[in-house]
Structures are given as C-alpha cells and as structure tokens.
Amino acid sequence: MPNPTYAPRIQLLSESTTIAISSLARELKAQGKDILSFSAGEPDFDTPKPIKDEAIRALNSGFTHYTAVSGIPELLKAICAKLERENGLHYEPNEILVSNGAKHSLFNVFSALVCEGDEVIIPAPYWVSYPEIVTYCGGKNVFIPTDEKSNFKITPKQLKEAITPKTKILVLNSPSNPTGVVYSKEELEEIGQVLAGSGIWVLSDEIYEKLIYDTTFCSAAAVSQDMCERTIVINGLSKAVAMTGWRVGYLACKDKQLVKYIDNLQSQCTSNVNSIAQKASVVALSKECAADIEEMRLAFKERMEVAYKLFSTLPGITLQKPQGAFYLFPNIQGVGKFGGDSMRFCQELLQAQGVALVPGSAFGQDGYVRFSFACGIEQIQAGIERIARFIKDI
Ligand SMILES: Cc1ncc(COP(=O)(O)O)c(C=O)c1O
C-alpha cells in the first residue's frame, strides 16, 4: 500500500460550491427531473466566429507546439494594446503573463506573494476561490463585511481598520461576483489614498470589465501612479468574449521581477497556455470582436432588467440592481421559515421547484442567494415564476 499521508495543505482546499451545485443540478437533470439552473458562472453564448476561425487557421497551419511560457509575442502585444486603448494603462510585454484562465493567474500571484501568516484583505461577499487559494498558500484571510447599506462596497474607514503590519494584499473585484457592484474612479482613488505609503499590493480582478450596465468601468491601476505600481491587474477572455472553455487569462504588473518569478512557477507546472487558444485570443482582443462583445453585453443588460424587475416583486425579498457581471444577489432573510439560511433555502427550492441557485454562504454571506442571468429570458421568467410559487407555498 502506498503511504496515505496526504500533504496537510491539500486537505485545506474544498470543492468550489458553485461547481458542486451546478453538478448536482446536472445530476438531477440526467435523472429526468425538470431543472432550471441559475447557478452558471459563464455566458451561454457561443464564442464569436472570427475567434473560432482564427483557431482553425492556427490548427491547420500547424501552430501546435510549445510557445514561450508567458505567451506568444503577438498576444502579449495585443494585451498591452488593449490595456492602453481601453484602460489608459501602459505596460511592456514583459509585464504581462498569460495563464490558463484568470483563476490560474490568481493562483500564481497568491503563490508568489503570500508568505506564511501574511494577511490578505478580502471584501465579503467574495468570489469563492480567493480565500481558498489564500489558505492553501499559508495566508490568513481578513474579510471586510459589506451589505446593502454600504452598497456592498468597502469604505476607506473599514479598510484602514482592517490593515495590520501583516497585511500583504487587498483583493478588489469590480464588477463583482456575486453582487454586481462596480467601484467608481473616486471610490478607487479613496482606497488608493488609504494604501499610499504602505507596502500593500492590490490584486484587482477585472474579469467582468466588459459586462457593465449604465455605468463606466475604471481599473484600480488607472487611478494614480502609486496605485498603478502596487496593483496587479487580473483579466481574461472567459466572460467578456464567451471563452470560458478556452482557458485564457492574464496578469499585468509593473514589478518585472515578480512577473519573472511567476513565469518560473508556471514553467515548472503548466508551461504555456494552449497555443491555438493564444492565437485565437489575439483576435478576441482586437477591434474585430468589439461588435460581438457589445451585442452580448446588450443581451445581458436586457436579461438583467427583466430578472431584476421580476425578482423585485417577490415577497420577503429585497435586492439591488447590479451594475455589472451577470448575477443578482437577493436578500432572502425576509422569506418565511428559513431565517436567512441560504443553503436550506437553495436545497428546498431545488427539491420543490427544480430551480438551482447558489447559496450566499458560498460567498461568505449567508442570508442571500446568487441568481445568474446568463441564460435566455424565457428561462429567467419561468425560473422566477417557480421561485414565486415556492415562496407562496412555504
Ligand atoms: C470573479 C471571478 N474571477 C475569476 C474567475 C475565473 O475566470 P477564468 O475562467 O478566467 O479562470 C471567475 C469565474 O467565475 C470569477 O467569477
């Protein structure tokens, strides 16, 4: 028998709850149950044709070998051009590193920065993977709670109070999964003022940048020279261009030494991102795809308006209109017998009405649920009708 002493660090990780719930819904569906799932964290659109065409071209021309670990030169250049054009940020190609999705980029950064006992400040509710990776890397999560009253945003005062000599990183996620809030330029400037003079990094997850409604997006790195130097921008193609399965994400960072260390790390575990996906990503980042991206954004906006309006009429539920991403994050504390127990709410809803939502507890915020509107309007209407029936029956 091999030695069953598993590394303690691996036992610290739990399965992503969003993935667990999607799998359960899929299982019930396979058993013939009529399930409407609103747990997805990905656009339901197909990847735009010019991107697919480029992938086919790359494949047919034999672009099927290892590439530089950090990415092919034309992709690094395309990312620099995108950051300059859309975010007003200037980076050199050796300040960019392409990884297997933004999730991989985040893992790389936490691995490279977090020392045993370092504190990482994470506004709650948060995307499920941040605290898991921090724990895995030996760091300590320090959560700053937010709610409707603060519009699900941290205040400069809260940030000041959370900082200790051990603080290493502040994680920002705007537009946010799960709340859909977007930090304004002024709010980011205020955060920058609190951090000025400190050695704290900002890890700015901007993966939902393209999905914004009636507001403007500002990168955390764009508010001042100081913020530019301390911020590691994380972005990718999954959400903006419906490319979740292609696995392309990237980081941009002014500290070339850090980028080099991450390059070393990636070279020892995954090497480069799939060569064909890299070629296709050059097209995805070009102006050629701008119309497709805008079309998807408008479709998401329409779905958001429908979902928000219908959800707002449900008794016992309160919610804020999201400014970005593709989720509603309703407060269910006023619904009947659940006392804000979001897991019980989601389990009973799935059993009674075949509707899959993700409990807020997965995002560090019990009393809420996450409803993804990355699906057709008919499904949204049918799902919310079922939720209304569920609430009426309890
Ligand atoms: C906030 C946030 N960051 C990062 C990711 C990871 O995206 P990718 O597919 O690029 O790994 C997700 C995916 O759900 C996300 O919601």
The ligand as an SDF file (V2000), in Angstrom:
LIG
                    3D

 16 16  0  0  0  0  0  0  0  0999 V2000
  -14.5990   36.9990  -10.0530 C   0  0  0  0  0  0  0  0  0  0  0  0
  -14.0110   35.9220  -10.8870 C   0  0  0  0  0  0  0  0  0  0  0  0
  -12.6800   35.9170  -11.0840 N   0  0  0  0  0  0  0  0  0  0  0  0
  -12.0940   34.9690  -11.8310 C   0  0  0  0  0  0  0  0  0  0  0  0
  -12.8320   33.9640  -12.4220 C   0  0  0  0  0  0  0  0  0  0  0  0
  -12.0910   32.9230  -13.2200 C   0  0  0  0  0  0  0  0  0  0  0  0
  -12.2620   33.0720  -14.5590 O   0  0  0  0  0  0  0  0  0  0  0  0
  -11.4140   32.2030  -15.6180 P   0  0  0  0  0  0  0  0  0  0  0  0
  -12.4180   31.4180  -16.3890 O   0  0  0  0  0  0  0  0  0  0  0  0
  -10.6990   33.2030  -16.4660 O   0  0  0  0  0  0  0  0  0  0  0  0
  -10.4870   31.3340  -14.8510 O   0  0  0  0  0  0  0  0  0  0  0  0
  -14.2200   33.9320  -12.2370 C   0  0  0  0  0  0  0  0  0  0  0  0
  -15.0190   32.8340  -12.8160 C   0  0  0  0  0  0  0  0  0  0  0  0
  -16.1280   32.5540  -12.4240 O   0  0  0  0  0  0  0  0  0  0  0  0
  -14.8170   34.9370  -11.4610 C   0  0  0  0  0  0  0  0  0  0  0  0
  -16.1450   34.9700  -11.2700 O   0  0  0  0  0  0  0  0  0  0  0  0
  1  2  1  0
  2  3  1  0
  2 15  2  0
  3  4  2  0
  4  5  1  0
  5  6  1  0
  5 12  2  0
  6  7  1  0
  7  8  1  0
  8  9  2  0
  8 10  1  0
  8 11  1  0
 12 13  1  0
 12 15  1  0
 13 14  2  0
 15 16  1  0
M  END
$$$$
